[in-house]
């Protein structure tokens, strides 16, 4: 990593910064996040499983969520992924993952990924990435995450990927 990042577990106090970062990376802002998740959703996520944040000078510049499969009962794109590939009985959903535009390509994703894997050893993480998000597909392939299925949702092609922590 080129910069100094503090990688750790998110707290409820980080949610406002996470929501701000999420908002800047939704499709209407030119980003590639596939769903807008609410403050209450993130509160539940932080309570249920590890949510990793990257901070630079105390400011949240990235987040990586892990959550139980059932946490996405109301998120249609995740349900479409789970129909294509469900994973092991104790699998969890990896993502969303989001990094501040200015911090991309500096190792933040890999550092958050390793922190998450250390907290959930031996468990399968399942995720999806839009096919047109080549940077994310390449970054995850470099981290050893492998494609296991594909699906189409709302006219967009997605890859389903998996890894074991």
C-alpha positions as CSV (number, residue, x, y, z in Angstrom):
1,X,0.0,0.0,0.0
2,X,1.3,3.4,-1.0
3,X,-0.5,5.2,1.9
4,X,-1.0,4.5,5.5
5,X,-4.4,2.9,6.2
6,X,-5.9,1.8,9.4
7,X,-7.9,-1.4,8.7
8,X,-10.4,-2.5,11.4
9,X,-14.0,-3.4,12.3
10,X,-16.7,-0.8,11.7
11,X,-18.7,0.6,14.5
12,X,-22.1,2.2,14.6
13,X,-20.2,5.5,14.6
14,X,-18.9,4.8,11.2
15,X,-22.3,4.4,9.5
16,X,-22.7,8.0,8.5
17,X,-19.4,8.0,6.7
18,X,-20.2,4.6,5.1
19,X,-23.6,5.9,3.9
20,X,-21.8,9.0,2.4
21,X,-19.3,6.9,0.6
22,X,-22.1,4.6,-0.7
23,X,-24.1,7.5,-2.0
24,X,-21.1,8.8,-4.0
25,X,-20.7,5.4,-5.6
26,X,-24.2,4.6,-6.7
27,X,-25.0,4.4,-10.5
28,X,-26.7,7.8,-10.6
29,X,-23.4,9.3,-9.4
30,X,-21.4,7.2,-12.0
31,X,-20.6,4.4,-9.6
32,X,-21.1,0.7,-9.8
33,X,-22.7,-0.2,-6.5
34,X,-25.8,-2.3,-7.2
35,X,-28.0,-1.4,-4.2
36,X,-28.6,1.4,-1.8
37,X,-28.6,0.0,1.8
38,X,-30.1,1.9,4.6
39,X,-28.7,3.1,8.0
40,X,-30.8,0.4,9.7
41,X,-29.5,-2.3,7.3
42,X,-25.9,-1.3,8.2
43,X,-26.7,-1.2,11.9
44,X,-27.9,-4.8,11.7
45,X,-25.0,-5.8,9.5
46,X,-22.4,-4.5,12.0
47,X,-24.2,-6.4,14.8
48,X,-24.4,-9.7,12.8
49,X,-21.0,-10.1,11.2
50,X,-17.8,-8.3,10.5
51,X,-17.9,-5.1,8.5
52,X,-14.4,-3.9,7.8
53,X,-13.4,-0.3,7.2
54,X,-10.3,1.4,5.9
55,X,-9.4,4.8,7.4
56,X,-6.9,7.3,6.3
57,X,-6.2,10.1,8.8
58,X,-9.3,9.0,10.7
59,X,-11.6,9.3,7.7
60,X,-13.4,6.2,6.3
61,X,-12.1,5.7,2.7
62,X,-13.4,2.1,2.2
63,X,-15.7,-0.5,3.6
64,X,-16.3,-4.2,3.1
65,X,-19.5,-5.9,4.4
66,X,-20.0,-9.5,5.3
67,X,-23.5,-10.6,6.1
68,X,-25.7,-13.7,6.5
69,X,-27.5,-14.8,3.3
70,X,-30.9,-14.0,4.9
71,X,-29.9,-10.3,5.4
72,X,-30.6,-9.8,1.7
73,X,-34.2,-11.1,1.6
74,X,-35.4,-7.7,0.3
75,X,-32.5,-7.1,-2.1
76,X,-33.6,-8.5,-5.5
77,X,-30.2,-8.5,-7.1
78,X,-28.7,-10.5,-4.3
79,X,-31.6,-13.0,-4.5
80,X,-30.8,-13.4,-8.2
81,X,-27.2,-14.2,-7.3
82,X,-28.3,-16.7,-4.7
83,X,-30.5,-18.4,-7.3
84,X,-27.5,-18.8,-9.6
85,X,-25.2,-20.0,-6.7
86,X,-26.0,-20.4,-3.1
87,X,-22.7,-21.6,-1.7
88,X,-22.0,-23.8,1.4
89,X,-24.5,-24.1,4.2
90,X,-22.5,-21.6,6.3
91,X,-21.7,-19.3,3.4
92,X,-22.1,-15.5,3.7
93,X,-22.4,-12.7,1.3
94,X,-19.2,-10.7,0.7
95,X,-20.0,-7.2,-0.1
96,X,-20.8,-4.6,-0.9
97,X,-17.3,-3.3,-1.0
98,X,-16.6,0.3,-1.8
99,X,-13.4,2.4,-1.9
100,X,-13.1,6.2,-2.2
101,X,-12.2,7.0,-5.9
102,X,-9.0,8.7,-4.9
103,X,-7.8,5.6,-3.0
104,X,-8.4,2.9,-5.6
105,X,-5.5,0.9,-6.8
106,X,-3.5,1.4,-3.6
107,X,-4.1,-1.9,-1.9
108,X,-7.1,-1.0,0.2
109,X,-9.4,-3.8,-1.2
110,X,-6.7,-6.4,-0.6
111,X,-6.1,-5.2,3.0
112,X,-9.8,-5.2,3.9
113,X,-10.2,-8.6,2.2
114,X,-7.4,-10.1,4.3
115,X,-8.8,-8.6,7.5
116,X,-12.2,-10.1,6.7
117,X,-10.8,-13.5,5.9
118,X,-8.9,-13.5,9.2
119,X,-12.2,-12.9,11.0
120,X,-14.1,-15.7,9.2
121,X,-11.6,-18.5,8.6
122,X,-12.8,-21.6,6.7
123,X,-16.1,-20.0,5.6
124,X,-17.2,-19.4,2.1
125,X,-17.8,-15.9,0.9
126,X,-20.1,-15.4,-2.1
127,X,-20.2,-12.2,-4.1
128,X,-21.3,-10.8,-7.5
129,X,-19.6,-8.2,-9.7
130,X,-21.0,-6.5,-12.8
131,X,-19.3,-7.9,-15.9
132,X,-18.5,-4.3,-17.0
133,X,-16.6,-3.6,-13.8
134,X,-13.3,-4.9,-15.2
135,X,-11.2,-3.3,-12.4
136,X,-13.1,-5.2,-9.7
137,X,-13.1,-8.5,-11.6
138,X,-9.3,-8.2,-12.0
139,X,-8.6,-7.2,-8.4
140,X,-10.7,-10.1,-7.1
141,X,-9.0,-12.6,-9.4
142,X,-5.6,-11.4,-8.1
143,X,-6.9,-12.1,-4.6
144,X,-7.7,-15.7,-5.5
145,X,-11.5,-15.2,-5.8
146,X,-12.9,-17.5,-8.5
147,X,-16.0,-17.3,-10.8
148,X,-18.5,-20.0,-10.0
149,X,-21.7,-18.9,-11.9
150,X,-23.3,-16.0,-13.8
151,X,-26.7,-14.3,-13.9
152,X,-28.5,-11.5,-15.6
153,X,-30.5,-8.9,-13.6
154,X,-32.4,-5.9,-14.9
155,X,-30.6,-6.2,-18.2
156,X,-27.1,-6.3,-16.7
157,X,-24.7,-9.3,-16.7
158,X,-23.1,-10.3,-13.5
159,X,-20.4,-12.8,-12.5
160,X,-20.9,-14.8,-9.2
161,X,-17.6,-15.4,-7.4
162,X,-16.6,-17.4,-4.4
163,X,-13.6,-18.0,-2.0
164,X,-13.0,-19.8,1.3
165,X,-11.6,-17.7,4.1
